[in-house]
Amino acid sequence: MNKKHQKTLEQIFQQPVQAGIAWKDIEALLKALSAEISEGSGSRVRIALNGVRAVFHRPHPHKETDKGAVVSMRRFLKEAGIKC
């Protein structure tokens, strides 16, 4: 995991919750953590990491995530055993 991935991870776990994290940066972080990412229908993205599975929606028309998506991603990462 490089510095950019570490910075994205810190943004996800930051308190208070930070909106506006670019989705492409979150996907790059997940790939660096060896997550399996597959496309669903529409904007759905299926993610599997350390035996934990989740479905997220890519943000559109904007490229940045909202606070709710960041909270969900944080919960997913915690369940998968990822800590900041």
LINWO-V37939 format. One line per field, one symbol per residue. phi: phi as a letter, one per 40 degrees, with the letter a starting at -180 (. if undefined). A space follows every 10 residues. Layout:
phi: ???
This chain:
phi: .ccccccccc ccccbcdbcg cccccccccc cccgccbbcb cgccbcbbaf gbbabbbcca cccbcccccc cccccccccc gcbc
